[in-house]
Amino acid sequence: MDRLPSTSNIFPSGRDDVTGQIGLIWQVIKEPLIVPVLKLLVVVCLGMSVMLFIERVYMGVVIVFVKLFGKKPYKSYKWEPIKDDIELGNSAYPMVLVQVPMYNEKEVYQLSIGAACGLSWPSDRIIIQVLDDSTDPAIKSLVEVECQRWASKGINIKYEIRDNRNGYKAGALKEGMKHSYVKQCDYVAIFDADFQPEPDFLWRTIPFLARNPEIALVQARWKFVNSDECLMTRMQEMSLDYHFTVEQEVGSATYAFFGFNDRLIQIWKLGAGTAGVWRISAINEAGGWKDRTTVEDMDLAVRASLKGWKFVYVGDLKVKNELPSTFKAYRYQQHRWSCGPANLFRKMAVEILKNKKVSLWKKCYVIYSFFFVRKIVAHIVTFLFYCVVLPATVLIPEVSVPKWGAVYIPSVVTLLNAVGTPRSLHLLVLWILFENVMSLHRTKATLIGLLEAGRVNEWVVTEKLGDASKAKLPAKATRKPQIRIGERLHLLELCVGAYLFFCGCYDFAFGKNRYYIFLFLQSIAFFISGFGYVGTFVPHS
């Protein structure tokens, strides 16, 4: 009899079969599909890198000239202190409204209300307006009691609440402007719940508005009181200092469009529409506060710019505030600051192009430089190029990235970004790795804003810890708080970290690009973030 075939011939090894099938599919699609697509992505990323490089160099050159030859705002505009008038009395002083919007701010409400009430200005020419959207009855009661306490000291303070949170912060500011007593006010200063202006803030800002009728906004710089709290807050300081030291200075000096602390984000972040004084007539002429995006401040600033109003940035006037010190809070903040500008660009691009009061050059500047390069390209190219495309070229040697695009341009851009915070230059490598991690969320948020996807109008108030993070546990407290795994793990970061680690291993074993050092370091950064070991961790009791 003929021998029966062995089972190994009838049933080949499952593992070898699957591996062979995958290899066959890869070879079939690699040349006609994967390689051309990756080459196209390389060209697109290199183009975006060049645009960002030109933008950074341009701002670097301008800021050098501003520092060497530029005039201080006090010399560029009319600025004289407002003096007493024997005949007019206090009526010689403009009427100022101070708005303090807040939402469940248990840790910082006393600081913010106290700082607002401590502003030096004739008592009958200032109104403090606390806009409390708190949903926690206990916190709402505490805020109301605090307002009553200051009112008993003779402070003209108004405690205003709504029966809904429509429009979030923009809605609160808009409702606040509708009260009858606001009609007598000329200017409005806005401070978020964690901001603490110095007593002389109004004396240094109001003269710009009073002496220069073309100015709509006077913006102060932010001073971060908790920048040394953890490594994450130091990284934020580096990004935001570039925004204030370079972007705001350049924008103000050249009368360019710039957000009412647009954000810093990105690196910027863009600020958050606070620590500035607006001319109320400019707000009204521009159409008032609108809640169509999560960057109501930038929205108003761009609309006011289109009406011909000017802005002044006073870099030596600093207002203390708090940086988000938990990774969760920072991620939510960056989502809002990245999604909002992209969505605003989608909504306003046509309006800007049709505007007849603005020159063609200024239209090109605001659409290309301000919105497209700074708010869209800067976010997308960081993640797409350095965390997706560059690692992919390790796996596909047929595609290469020129050294000028992979090394020289990012090095120059990084150094230019770091000039805002000289004290943190030794943290430059860590900052690069952390910014690449955050670019994942900024890219996702930017695409959501451009496409108006599900979370486009998501508004999560940035958690403030105040002095809570400094509080020490009692000596007798020996049991550690329980930590839920879900509070720590972030799957997106872990997935990207695994992809980068795999690419690094492949490059180390088979590649010639020698990107593995960067890939291993960047994967570690993603893993650390993915496992939640970034920032201050505050477990929920």
C-alpha positions as CSV (number, residue, x, y, z in Angstrom):
1,M,0.0,0.0,0.0
2,D,1.0,3.6,-0.6
3,R,2.0,5.4,2.5
4,L,-0.4,8.1,3.6
5,P,0.9,11.7,3.5
6,S,2.1,13.0,6.8
7,T,-0.2,15.4,8.6
8,S,2.5,18.1,8.4
9,N,2.1,18.1,4.7
10,I,-1.7,18.2,4.8
11,F,-1.9,20.8,7.5
12,P,1.1,23.2,7.3
13,S,2.1,25.1,10.4
14,G,-0.5,27.8,11.2
15,R,2.1,30.3,12.2
16,D,4.2,29.9,9.1
17,D,1.1,30.1,7.0
18,V,-0.1,33.4,8.5
19,T,3.4,34.9,8.4
20,G,3.7,33.9,4.8
21,Q,0.4,35.3,3.9
22,I,1.2,38.6,5.6
23,G,4.6,38.7,3.8
24,L,2.9,38.1,0.5
25,I,0.3,40.8,1.0
26,W,3.0,43.2,2.1
27,Q,5.1,42.5,-1.0
28,V,2.1,42.9,-3.3
29,I,1.0,46.3,-1.9
30,K,4.4,47.7,-0.9
31,E,5.7,48.9,-4.3
32,P,2.5,50.1,-6.0
33,L,0.8,51.6,-2.9
34,I,2.8,52.0,0.3
35,V,6.0,53.5,-1.2
36,P,4.2,56.2,-3.3
37,V,1.9,57.2,-0.4
38,L,4.8,57.4,2.0
39,K,6.9,59.5,-0.5
40,L,3.9,61.8,-0.9
41,L,3.6,62.2,2.8
42,V,7.4,63.0,3.1
43,V,7.0,65.7,0.5
44,V,4.0,67.2,2.2
45,C,5.7,67.1,5.6
46,L,8.8,68.7,4.3
47,G,6.7,71.5,2.7
48,M,5.0,72.1,6.0
49,S,8.3,72.1,7.8
50,V,9.7,74.7,5.5
51,M,6.6,76.9,6.1
52,L,7.0,76.6,9.8
53,F,10.8,77.3,9.5
54,I,10.2,80.5,7.5
55,E,7.6,81.6,10.0
56,R,9.9,81.1,13.0
57,V,12.8,82.7,11.4
58,Y,10.7,85.7,10.4
59,M,9.5,86.2,14.0
60,G,13.0,85.7,15.3
61,V,14.3,88.5,13.0
62,V,11.5,90.8,13.9
63,I,11.8,90.3,17.7
64,V,15.6,91.1,17.4
65,F,14.8,94.4,15.7
66,V,12.0,95.1,18.2
67,K,14.3,94.5,21.2
68,L,17.1,96.5,19.7
69,F,15.3,99.4,18.0
70,G,11.6,99.1,18.9
71,K,9.8,101.5,21.2
72,K,8.1,100.5,24.4
73,P,4.3,100.7,24.3
74,Y,4.5,103.7,26.6
75,K,6.5,105.5,23.9
76,S,4.7,104.2,20.8
77,Y,1.3,105.4,22.1
78,K,0.1,108.3,24.2
79,W,0.4,107.3,27.8
80,E,-0.1,109.7,30.7
81,P,-1.3,108.8,34.1
82,I,-4.9,109.8,34.9
83,K,-4.8,112.6,37.4
84,D,-7.2,114.0,39.9
85,D,-9.4,116.9,38.7
86,I,-10.6,119.3,41.4
87,E,-13.7,120.3,39.5
88,L,-14.7,116.9,38.1
89,G,-13.6,114.9,41.1
90,N,-13.7,111.1,40.6
91,S,-15.9,111.6,37.4
92,A,-12.6,112.3,35.6
93,Y,-11.8,108.6,35.9
94,P,-13.4,106.2,33.4
95,M,-15.9,103.7,34.8
96,V,-14.3,100.2,34.8
97,L,-16.1,96.9,34.9
98,V,-14.0,93.9,36.2
99,Q,-15.4,90.5,35.2
100,V,-14.4,87.3,37.0
101,P,-16.0,84.3,35.3
102,M,-15.8,81.0,37.3
103,Y,-17.1,77.5,37.4
104,N,-16.8,75.3,40.5
105,E,-13.6,77.0,41.5
106,K,-13.4,75.8,45.1
107,E,-9.6,76.0,45.3
108,V,-9.0,79.5,43.9
109,Y,-12.2,81.5,44.2
110,Q,-11.0,83.5,47.2
111,L,-7.7,84.3,45.5
112,S,-9.4,85.6,42.4
113,I,-12.1,87.6,44.1
114,G,-9.7,89.0,46.6
115,A,-7.3,90.1,43.8
116,A,-10.1,91.8,41.8
117,C,-11.4,93.6,44.9
118,G,-7.9,94.7,45.7
119,L,-7.4,96.6,42.4
120,S,-6.6,100.2,43.1
121,W,-9.1,102.6,41.4
122,P,-11.6,105.1,42.8
123,S,-14.2,103.0,44.6
124,D,-17.2,104.7,42.9
125,R,-15.7,104.2,39.4
126,I,-15.2,100.4,39.5
127,I,-17.6,97.5,39.6
128,I,-16.5,94.0,40.3
129,Q,-18.8,91.4,38.6
130,V,-18.4,87.8,39.6
131,L,-20.0,85.5,37.0
132,D,-20.6,82.2,38.8
133,D,-21.7,79.3,36.6
134,S,-21.0,76.8,39.4
135,T,-23.2,73.7,39.4
136,D,-22.1,72.6,42.9
137,P,-24.5,74.2,45.4
138,A,-21.9,74.2,48.1
139,I,-19.3,76.0,46.0
140,K,-21.9,78.4,44.7
141,S,-22.8,79.2,48.3
142,L,-19.1,79.8,49.2
143,V,-18.6,82.2,46.3
144,E,-21.7,84.1,47.2
145,V,-20.6,84.4,50.9
146,E,-17.2,85.7,49.7
147,C,-18.8,88.3,47.6
148,Q,-21.0,89.4,50.5
149,R,-17.9,89.7,52.7
150,W,-16.3,92.1,50.3
151,A,-19.5,94.0,49.8
152,S,-19.6,94.5,53.6
153,K,-16.2,96.2,53.3
154,G,-17.6,98.8,50.9
155,I,-16.6,97.1,47.6
156,N,-19.0,97.6,44.7
157,I,-19.3,93.9,43.9
158,K,-22.1,92.1,42.0
159,Y,-22.7,88.4,42.3
160,E,-24.4,87.1,39.1
161,I,-25.6,83.7,38.3
162,R,-27.5,82.0,35.4
163,D,-30.0,79.2,35.3
164,N,-28.0,77.5,32.5
165,R,-24.4,77.2,31.1
166,N,-25.3,78.0,27.5
167,G,-22.2,79.2,25.7
168,Y,-19.9,78.4,28.7
169,K,-17.5,81.2,29.4
170,A,-18.5,83.3,26.3
171,G,-22.2,82.9,27.4
172,A,-21.4,84.1,30.9
173,L,-19.4,87.1,29.7
174,K,-22.2,88.0,27.2
175,E,-24.9,87.7,29.9
176,G,-22.8,89.8,32.2
177,M,-22.7,92.6,29.7
178,K,-26.5,92.8,29.6
179,H,-27.0,94.1,33.1
180,S,-28.1,97.7,33.3
181,Y,-25.2,99.0,35.4
182,V,-22.8,97.9,32.7
183,K,-24.1,100.7,30.4
184,Q,-22.3,103.3,32.5
185,C,-18.9,101.5,32.1
186,D,-16.3,102.4,29.5
187,Y,-13.9,99.5,29.8
188,V,-14.0,95.9,31.0
189,A,-11.1,94.0,32.5
190,I,-11.4,90.2,32.5
191,F,-9.6,87.8,34.9
192,D,-10.1,84.0,35.0
193,A,-10.6,82.4,38.4
194,D,-6.9,81.6,38.9
195,F,-5.6,85.1,37.9
196,Q,-4.3,87.5,40.5
197,P,-3.6,91.0,39.1
198,E,-1.4,93.4,41.0
199,P,-3.2,96.4,42.6
200,D,-1.8,98.9,40.1
201,F,-3.0,96.9,37.0
202,L,-5.7,99.4,36.0
203,W,-3.4,102.4,36.6
204,R,-1.0,100.9,34.0
205,T,-3.5,99.8,31.4
206,I,-6.4,102.2,31.4
207,P,-4.3,105.3,30.2
208,F,-3.6,103.4,26.9
209,L,-7.3,103.2,26.2
210,A,-8.2,106.6,27.6
211,R,-5.5,108.5,25.5
212,N,-5.7,106.4,22.3
213,P,-9.2,106.0,20.9
214,E,-8.1,103.5,18.2
215,I,-7.0,100.9,20.8
216,A,-9.5,98.1,21.6
217,L,-7.5,96.0,23.9
218,V,-4.5,96.2,26.3
219,Q,-3.1,92.8,27.0
220,A,-0.8,91.9,29.9
221,R,1.7,89.0,30.2
222,W,1.1,86.0,32.3
223,K,3.3,85.1,35.2
224,F,3.1,81.4,36.2
225,V,3.1,81.0,40.0
226,N,3.5,77.2,39.9
227,S,6.0,76.7,37.0
228,D,8.4,74.9,39.3
229,E,5.7,72.5,40.7
230,C,6.7,69.6,38.4
231,L,8.5,68.9,35.2
232,M,5.3,69.2,33.1
233,T,4.7,72.8,34.3
234,R,8.2,73.7,33.3
235,M,7.5,72.4,29.8
236,Q,4.4,74.5,29.6
237,E,6.3,77.5,30.8
238,M,8.8,77.1,27.9
239,S,6.0,76.9,25.3
240,L,3.9,79.8,26.7
241,D,6.9,82.1,27.3
242,Y,7.7,81.8,23.5
243,H,4.1,82.9,22.8
244,F,4.4,86.0,25.1
245,T,8.1,86.8,24.4
246,V,8.0,86.4,20.6
247,E,4.5,86.0,19.1
248,Q,2.7,88.7,21.2
249,E,5.6,91.1,20.9
250,V,5.9,90.7,17.1
251,G,2.1,90.9,16.7
252,S,1.8,94.1,18.8
253,A,4.9,95.7,17.3
254,T,3.8,95.2,13.7
255,Y,0.0,95.9,14.3
256,A,-0.5,92.3,13.2
257,F,-3.5,90.1,14.1
258,F,-3.0,88.3,17.3
259,G,-5.4,86.5,19.6
260,F,-6.5,87.8,22.9
261,N,-3.9,85.4,24.4
262,D,-4.8,82.9,21.7
263,R,-2.6,80.2,23.2
264,L,-0.6,79.4,23.5
265,I,-0.5,76.5,22.8
266,Q,1.2,75.2,21.0
267,I,3.1,75.7,21.8
268,W,1.8,78.0,22.1
269,K,-1.2,78.2,24.0
270,L,-2.2,80.4,23.5
271,G,-3.6,82.3,26.2
272,A,-7.1,82.1,27.3
273,G,-8.9,85.4,26.9
274,T,-7.9,86.9,30.2
275,A,-5.6,89.4,32.0
276,G,-6.5,92.2,29.5
277,V,-8.7,95.3,29.3
278,W,-11.2,95.8,26.5
279,R,-12.9,98.9,25.3
280,I,-16.6,98.1,25.6
281,S,-17.5,100.0,22.5
282,A,-15.1,97.9,20.5
283,I,-16.6,94.7,21.8
284,N,-20.1,96.0,20.8
285,E,-18.9,97.1,17.3
286,A,-17.3,93.7,16.7
287,G,-20.5,91.9,17.5
288,G,-20.0,91.0,21.2
289,W,-19.0,87.7,22.6
290,K,-19.9,84.6,20.5
291,D,-20.0,81.0,21.6
292,R,-19.6,79.4,18.2
293,T,-16.1,78.1,19.1
294,T,-14.1,77.3,22.3
295,V,-11.8,80.3,21.7
296,E,-14.3,83.2,22.2
297,D,-11.3,85.5,22.9
298,M,-9.6,84.9,19.6
299,D,-12.9,85.1,17.8
300,L,-13.6,88.6,19.2
301,A,-10.0,89.8,18.6
302,V,-10.1,88.8,14.9
303,R,-13.5,90.4,14.4
304,A,-12.4,93.6,16.1
305,S,-9.2,93.6,13.9
306,L,-11.4,93.4,10.8
307,K,-13.2,96.5,12.1
308,G,-9.9,98.3,12.2
309,W,-9.2,98.3,16.0
310,K,-5.7,98.0,17.3
311,F,-4.2,96.0,20.2
312,V,-1.4,96.8,22.7
313,Y,0.7,94.1,24.4
314,V,2.5,95.3,27.6
315,G,5.1,92.8,28.2
316,D,6.4,94.2,31.4
317,L,3.0,94.1,33.0
318,K,2.6,90.6,34.5
319,V,-0.4,88.9,36.0
320,K,0.0,85.9,38.2
321,N,-1.8,82.7,37.3
322,E,-1.7,78.9,37.6
323,L,-0.6,76.4,35.0
324,P,-2.5,73.1,34.8
325,S,-0.4,70.6,36.9
326,T,-2.3,67.4,36.1
327,F,-1.9,65.6,32.8
328,K,-5.7,65.2,32.5
329,A,-6.3,69.0,32.9
330,Y,-3.5,69.8,30.5
331,R,-4.8,67.5,27.8
332,Y,-8.3,69.0,28.0
333,Q,-6.9,72.5,27.8
334,Q,-4.7,71.7,24.8
335,H,-7.7,70.2,23.1
336,R,-9.7,73.4,23.5
337,W,-6.8,75.6,22.5
338,S,-6.1,73.5,19.4
339,C,-9.6,72.7,18.3
340,G,-11.0,76.2,18.7
341,P,-8.6,78.1,16.3
342,A,-9.0,75.4,13.6
343,N,-12.7,75.7,13.9
344,L,-12.6,79.5,13.9
345,F,-10.5,79.3,10.7
346,R,-13.1,77.2,9.1
347,K,-15.9,79.7,10.1
348,M,-14.1,83.0,9.3
349,A,-11.9,82.3,6.3
350,V,-14.5,83.5,3.8
351,E,-15.5,86.4,6.0
352,I,-11.9,87.6,6.2
353,L,-11.4,87.3,2.4
354,K,-14.6,89.4,1.8
355,N,-13.7,92.1,4.2
356,K,-13.2,95.4,2.4
357,K,-11.6,97.3,5.4
358,V,-8.5,95.2,5.5
359,S,-5.7,95.3,3.0
360,L,-4.9,92.2,0.9
361,W,-1.5,91.8,2.7
362,K,-3.2,91.7,6.0
363,K,-5.8,89.2,4.7
364,C,-2.9,86.9,3.5
365,Y,-1.1,87.4,6.8
366,V,-4.1,86.4,9.0
367,I,-5.2,83.5,6.8
368,Y,-1.8,82.0,6.0
369,S,0.6,83.0,8.8
370,F,-1.7,83.4,11.8
371,F,-4.2,80.7,11.2
372,F,-2.8,78.2,8.7
373,V,0.9,78.0,9.7
374,R,0.6,78.7,13.5
375,K,-2.7,77.0,14.3
376,I,-2.9,74.1,11.9
377,V,0.5,73.3,10.3
378,A,2.5,73.7,13.5
379,H,0.3,71.0,15.2
380,I,-0.1,68.6,12.4
381,V,3.5,68.5,11.1
382,T,5.0,67.8,14.6
383,F,3.0,64.6,15.0
384,L,2.6,63.5,11.4
385,F,6.3,64.0,10.5
386,Y,8.2,63.0,13.6
387,C,5.9,60.4,15.1
388,V,4.4,58.7,12.0
389,V,6.2,59.4,8.7
390,L,9.8,59.5,9.8
391,P,9.6,56.3,11.8
392,A,7.8,54.6,8.8
393,T,10.8,55.3,6.6
394,V,12.8,53.0,8.8
395,L,10.5,50.1,7.7
396,I,10.5,51.1,4.1
397,P,14.2,51.9,3.0
398,E,13.0,52.8,-0.5
399,V,11.8,56.1,1.0
400,S,14.3,58.5,2.6
401,V,14.1,61.9,4.3
402,P,16.9,64.4,3.5
403,K,19.0,65.4,6.4
404,W,18.0,69.1,6.2
405,G,14.4,68.1,6.8
406,A,15.0,65.5,9.5
407,V,17.7,67.3,11.4
408,Y,18.6,70.9,10.5
409,I,15.1,72.5,10.2
410,P,13.7,71.0,13.4
411,S,16.9,71.9,15.3
412,V,16.6,75.6,14.3
413,V,12.9,75.7,15.0
414,T,13.4,74.1,18.4
415,L,16.2,76.6,19.3
416,L,14.1,79.5,18.2
417,N,11.2,78.2,20.4
418,A,13.4,77.9,23.4
419,V,14.7,81.5,23.5
420,G,11.6,82.6,25.6
421,T,12.8,80.6,28.6
422,P,16.6,80.7,29.0
423,R,16.5,79.2,32.4
424,S,15.1,76.0,31.0
425,L,17.6,75.5,28.1
426,H,19.0,72.4,29.9
427,L,15.5,70.8,29.6
428,L,15.4,71.3,25.8
429,V,15.6,67.6,25.0
430,L,12.8,66.7,27.4
431,W,10.7,69.6,26.1
432,I,11.0,68.3,22.5
433,L,9.9,64.8,23.6
434,F,7.0,66.2,25.7
435,E,5.9,68.5,22.9
436,N,5.9,65.6,20.4
437,V,3.7,63.6,22.9
438,M,1.2,66.6,23.2
439,S,1.2,67.0,19.4
440,L,-0.8,63.8,19.2
441,H,-3.7,65.5,21.0
442,R,-3.2,68.8,19.3
443,T,-3.3,67.1,15.9
444,K,-6.5,65.2,16.8
445,A,-8.1,68.4,18.1
446,T,-7.1,70.4,15.0
447,L,-8.7,67.9,12.7
448,I,-11.8,67.8,14.9
449,G,-12.0,71.6,14.6
450,L,-11.5,71.6,10.8
451,L,-14.0,68.9,10.2
452,E,-16.4,70.0,13.0
453,A,-16.5,66.5,14.4
454,G,-18.1,65.4,17.7
455,R,-16.0,67.1,20.3
456,V,-15.6,70.4,18.4
457,N,-17.4,72.5,21.1
458,E,-16.4,70.4,24.1
459,W,-15.6,72.7,27.0
460,V,-14.0,71.2,30.1
461,V,-12.9,73.8,32.6
462,T,-9.2,73.5,33.4
463,E,-8.8,72.1,36.8
464,K,-7.1,74.4,39.3
465,L,-5.4,73.1,42.4
466,G,-4.5,76.3,44.1
467,D,-2.8,75.4,47.3
468,A,-4.3,71.9,47.3
469,S,-1.3,70.4,45.7
470,K,0.9,71.8,48.4
471,A,-1.2,70.4,51.2
472,K,0.5,67.6,53.2
473,L,-1.2,64.6,54.4
474,P,-1.6,64.3,58.2
475,A,1.1,62.4,60.0
476,K,-1.3,59.7,61.1
477,A,-2.5,59.0,57.6
478,T,-0.7,55.8,56.7
479,R,-3.1,54.3,54.1
480,K,-2.4,55.4,50.6
481,P,-5.3,56.5,48.5
482,Q,-6.6,53.9,46.0
483,I,-5.7,54.6,42.4
484,R,-8.0,53.3,39.6
485,I,-6.1,52.0,36.6
486,G,-8.4,53.9,34.3
487,E,-7.2,57.2,35.8
488,R,-3.6,56.4,34.8
489,L,-3.7,54.6,31.5
490,H,-3.9,56.5,28.2
491,L,-4.3,54.1,25.3
492,L,-3.4,56.5,22.4
493,E,-0.1,57.3,23.9
494,L,0.7,53.6,24.6
495,C,-0.2,52.7,21.0
496,V,2.0,55.4,19.5
497,G,4.8,54.4,22.0
498,A,4.6,50.8,20.9
499,Y,4.8,51.8,17.2
500,L,7.8,54.0,17.8
501,F,9.5,51.3,19.9
502,F,9.0,48.7,17.2
503,C,10.4,51.1,14.5
504,G,13.4,51.7,16.8
505,C,14.1,48.0,17.2
506,Y,13.8,47.4,13.5
507,D,16.2,50.4,12.8
508,F,18.7,49.1,15.4
509,A,18.7,45.6,13.9
510,F,18.3,46.2,10.2
511,G,18.2,49.9,9.4
512,K,20.8,52.3,8.2
513,N,19.2,55.6,9.2
514,R,20.3,55.5,12.8
515,Y,17.0,57.0,14.0
516,Y,16.7,54.4,16.8
517,I,18.1,56.7,19.5
518,F,15.4,59.3,18.8
519,L,12.8,56.6,18.4
520,F,13.6,54.9,21.7
521,L,13.6,58.2,23.6
522,Q,10.4,59.3,22.0
523,S,8.7,55.9,22.7
524,I,9.8,56.2,26.3
525,A,8.2,59.6,26.5
526,F,4.9,58.2,25.1
527,F,5.0,55.3,27.5
528,I,5.6,57.5,30.5
529,S,2.6,59.7,29.4
530,G,0.6,56.6,28.6
531,F,1.0,55.2,32.0
532,G,0.1,58.5,33.6
533,Y,3.5,59.4,35.2
534,V,3.3,63.0,34.0
535,G,2.4,66.0,36.1
536,T,0.9,66.1,39.5
537,F,-1.5,63.2,40.2
538,V,-4.4,63.9,42.4
539,P,-6.4,60.7,43.1
540,H,-10.1,61.0,43.6
541,S,-11.2,60.2,47.1
